[in-house]
C-alpha cells in the first residue's frame, strides 16, 4: 500500500531529524531534539486512524444492491453480435 510506504518515509525522515539535532546540539546539554518527537507520535496515530477507518473498505470491496443494479457487465456474446470492439 502506497500510504504505508509514504508514512514510513515520513517517520524515517523525522527520526533522521531527531538524530541530526541530537548529535549537533548534544543529547544532554540541549533538549531541542525532544520537540521533534510529537510529529512521529502524531504520524503513528494517523496511521492507526487510517487503518481502523479505511482498510476494511478497500481491502475487499463488497458492493451493495444499488451498486450491483447499476453495474454494466460486458459479455463476449454481445460483442460477437454487434462487433463493437472491432471499431
N, C-alpha and C positions, 0 to 999 in steps of 0.2 A: 504494500500500500504506500502510495506516494506521501501521504500525510505523516506516516510513521517515520519515514526517512527524513522528511523536512524537519520534524520536531526533534529527531535525534541530532541532526546537524545544528539546530539552534542550541540545544543543550551542550553539545560539544564546544560550540563557539563560546558559550558562557563559561564553561569550565576552563577554557584557554584564557579567558579574561580574568578569572579568579587567580589562575597560576601566574599570569603576567603581572598583575597588580601586586600579588603577594610576594613574588620574587623581587620586583622592582622596589617596593617600598618597605619590605620586611614584614614577616608574618606577625611578629610580636610587638614591634615598635608602632606600627600604624595599622589600625583595623579598618582601613578603607575597603579592603577586599570583601568584608562582610556585606557591603552594600550590593555586591554582585550576586549574592545567594538568592534573594527573593525572585528574580526572574526565572531561575532554574526551578524553584518550587512552583511558581505560577504556571510554567510550561508543563510540568508534570500534572498539575491539577487540571489544566486544559485538556491534556491527553486523556485523562480519566473521564472527563466530561464527554469528550468526543466518543470514546469507546462505549460508554454506557448509553449514550443517546442515539448514535447513528450506526454503529457497526451491525446491529441486528437487522436494520432496514436495508443495508447494502450488501451484506454477505449473501443472503438468499432472498431474492425478490419473489414474493408471492402476491400476485395480483388479486384484487377483489372482483366481484361480479360485474361492476360497472366497467372496469378496465378490460375485462375479458370480452364483454359485449362490444366494445369499441375497437377491438383488435382486428386488423385485417390480416388474413392468412393467405399467403401465396401458395398456390398449388401448381405442380408441374403440368397437370392435365389442362388447366386453364390456359397455360402458355402455349401448349401444343395446338389448341383450337384457335387462338387469336394471333399467335406468333408475335406477341407484344415485345418480347425481349430481343428479337432479331433486329428491330428497327433502330 
